[in-house]
């Protein structure tokens, strides 16, 4: 495993981290907690030292499982854990016409943070994040004071923000405040929009970048087909509804043909695409099984996609915003 600096935090994070929305269950079909714990242990054993979760994943189940693994590790080295504060309103994505005082009042930020601390079984959260953001909120509310207080009290080491889905520009203004240390953003072959404004700004400000959804919810793994059937409780039934799945599968085949010999598989190439962007500190694919861990961690070998392939992949960017009506 290779490591990169997480912006100005100074933390050295594994190039491949682990996203844990899936292990929380609820939105991803059936779950197997024992398999999830094995996957987390295997990830740590493979050199993964960055684990991303959220207060709302599985109504806290994801944080609780990570807490169990941290206890399993005993006195040994433990991964850096990042979590997120949800919008109090429960309505997402965040929009400019919402009031930040309703979405992120100081008491809510503090209360969620303290509950996450208990679930994780730790005294300090390495990286706390706002789960969604609207840039119109930047100059309003008491969120900055609460962030500063939690840091000063030692309950949070660093604080970051996660962008609205497929809207990297939703955090451009808030980065100028200097109050936030990292950005988490959707970045993959299909959605390259972060490279236009957000990633250059992060590089200039030394903001750590966490690339999420590298597989576009599975379409860039090469395992989804036009006739794939998702479980009733798998949220991707909405994300890939209608002709979206067939179109995604066809476009993924086009991406695979471009990556060609520079990756062992489409999934391998999708991760290498993210890591080929210098501004990216870590990429966090979901890994619910030990098999996924082995495949994904193998990508951290220093081989990036060539400039020629990256240039050709620009033509495979696919502008869409499915989250707005996928539910």
N, C-alpha and C positions, 0 to 999 in steps of 0.2 A: 504494500500500500504506500502511495505517495501522499504528501501533505502540502497544503497551501495555507498562506496567511489569510485569516478572516478579517480583512481590512485593518482598520486602526485598532481593533481589539487586541491585536498581537497574538491571538490564539492561533495555533497551528491545527488545522482541521483536515481530516482525511478527504481526499478528492472525491471519494464515493462515501456519502453518508447514507442514512436510512430514514425514509419517511414512514410514519406509523399510523396514517389515517386508516389503512386497511385492517391492521390488527385490532383496531377498536371494534370492528364489526359494524352492525346496524346498516350501514350504507353499501356494504360490499358482499352481501350474501352471508353464508354461514361462516363461522369463525372457529378456529381451533387454538385455544389459548396455549396448550402445550407446544404445538408446532411453532406458534409465534415466539414463545420464549426460547425455543431451540434456535430459531432464526436470529433472534437478537444476540444470543450467546455466540453463535457462529460468526456473526458480523463483528463483534468485539474481538474474537479470537483471530479474525482475518485482518485486523488493523483498523476497522471502522471506529472512529472516536467522536462521531457527530451523529446524534439522534434527534430527529425533529418530531414533535408531537403537538398537541393542542388541548386546551381545556375541554373542548367540545367533542373530541374524537371518541365515538362510542360512549358519549355521556360520561367521560372520565375513565373508561376502561383502558384506553391506550396508556394514559399516564400511570394507572395502577399497575399494569403489566411491566412497564419500564421500571417502576419502583421496585417490583419484585426482583427483576434482573439486577438492579443496582445492589440490592441486599444480597443476592446470590454471590456477587463479586467480592463481597466482604471487604477486606483491607486492600485488595488489589487495585490497580489502575481502573478508573471509571471514565466512561465517555462523557463528552460535553453534551448536555441536554438542553434543547431549545423547546419552548412551548409557546402558547399564544393565548391572548385574552380575546374572547369573542365579543361581538357587539351585544350590548345589553338588550337592545330591541329584538334581537333574533332575526332581524330582516337583513338580507344581504343581496346583492353587493351594497357597499356603502355608496351613497350619492350625495352630491353637493347640497341638496335641499334638506338633508337630515341635519339635526343639530348634534354637534359633538357632545354637548352636555347630556343628551339623551342616550347616546351610543357608548360613550366612554367617560362617565362621571368618575371622579377620583375614587370614591368609595367602591365602585365596581371593579376598577383596575386593581385596587388593593385586595379586595375580597377574593377575586379570581386567583390572583397571585398566591395568596396565602393558602387557598384550597389546593392549588397545584403543588405547592410545597409539601403539603401533608400527603397528597396522593403519591408523589414521587419519593417521599421519605427523605428529603434533603433539607439542609438549612439555607441553601442559596440556589436560586435558579441561574444557570450560566447565561442563558439568553432568553429573555422574555420578549414577546412581539405582539404588536397589534395585528389581529387576524385579518382585518380589512381596513381600508382607509380612503378618505375623500380629501383631496388637497385643500378644499375650501375650509376645512377645519383647522388648518395650520395655526392661525393666529387666534383661535378661540378656545374657550374652556380651560380647565385647570390641569390638563393631562401632563404638561411639561413639569409642573411642580410635583405631581405624584410620581412621575418617572424618576425625578431627581431624589425624592424622598426615599423611594424603594432602593435606589442605588446606595444612598448614604447610610441607610439602615442595614445594608449588607444582605438584603433579601433577594436582590437581583444584581448580577454582575454587569451585564450589558443589556441594552434594549434596542429592539429593531422593529421593522414594520413589514407586513406581508401585503403585497399589492392585490387589488381587486383582480379577479380572474380575467385574463386577456386584456388588461388595462394597465400596462406598466407606467403610464404617465400619471397615474393616480397618486403617486408619492413624490413627484419631482420637487414640489415646493417645500414639503416638510423636511427634505434632506438638508436644505439650506439652514435649518435652525441649529444644526449641530447637536441636537438632542438624541439622535438615533444613530446606532452604530452599524446596522446591517439592513439589507433588503432581501426579502424572499419574493421571487417572481417566477411565473411560468415562462420557461425558455426551452424550446425544442425546435426541431426542423420545421414543423408546421407553423409554429408561432415564434417568429424571430423578431417581433416588434420591439422587444426590450433593447435590441442592439442599436436602435435609431437614436434614442435620447437617454434612456435610463442607464444603460451600462457605461457609456462614456462619462456620464456624470458621476457614477459610483467610482470609477477609476480615478477621476480628478479629485474627488473628496476622500478617497481611501475608505470607502464604504464596502464592507464585506457583502458578497453576493451569494445567495443560496438559490440554486436553480431547481425549481420543482416541476413536476409533471414532464419529465424528460421523454416519456413514452406516450404522451398525449392520451392518458387514461387507457393505454393498452394497444392503441392502433399502430404505434411504432415499435411493437415487439415482434410483429410478423405472425402472431398467433391468432389474431382476430380475422374472421372471414365474413363474407356477406350474410351467411346463414348462422352465425354465432347467436346463441340464445342466452341471455343473461337471466339470472335468478330474479324472482319477483321483487326481492328486497335489495337488489343491486342497482344503485343509482344510475349506472351506465345505460340502463334501459331507456332513460330519458335522454341522456347525452348522445346516444347513437340511434335515436329513434328515426323512423321513416327511412329515407335512402341514405342517411348519413353514414351508417356502418359500411354499406357497399362502397360509397365514395371514398371513405377513409381507407378501406382495405386496398382499393385500386391505387390511391395515391401513395400508400405505403410501399407498394410494389415498385412504383417509380423511384422512390427514395432508395430502396434496396439496390436497384440497378445502378444508381450513381455511386453509392458507397463501394460496391463491388469488392475488390480484393483488399481494401483498406480496413475491413472489419470482418470478424468471424461470423457475424449475423447482423440482422437489422437492428436488434436491441443493442448489440455491442456498438454498432455505428452511431445509434442515437445518443448513447452516453458519451462517446468520443466527440460527437458534435458539440455537446455542452462543454466538455473539458477543453476543447480547442479554442474557446473564448477566454482570453487572459483575465478578464474581469471576474470570471466565475471562480469562487473560492471552493465550493463543493456542490455536488449534484446529489439529490436525495430521492432516488427511486423507491417506491414501495417494495418491501421485501417480506412477504408473509410466509415464505418457506425457506429452509436451508438451501434448496437447489437454486433459488433466485439469488441468494447471498453469494454463493460460489461464482455464478455467472457474472454478476454485476461487479463484484470486487476484482475480478480478473482484468477488468478494463483499465485499472489504475497501474499501467505499466510504462507510462511515459510516451506511448505512441499516440500522436494526434493525427487528425485528418489533414491531408495536404491542402495547400492553398487552392489548388485546382478543383478539388472535390468540394471544398467549402464554397467556392464561387458558384459552382453548378447547383449546389443545394439552395442557394438563394432563390432560384426559380421554383423551388418546391414549397416556399412559404405559402401558407393557406390562410388568408384573412377571413375570420368568422368569429362570432360571439355566441356560442351555443348556450352558455350558462344562463343567459337572461331568461330563456323560456324552456330550459331543459327539464324543469321540475313540474 
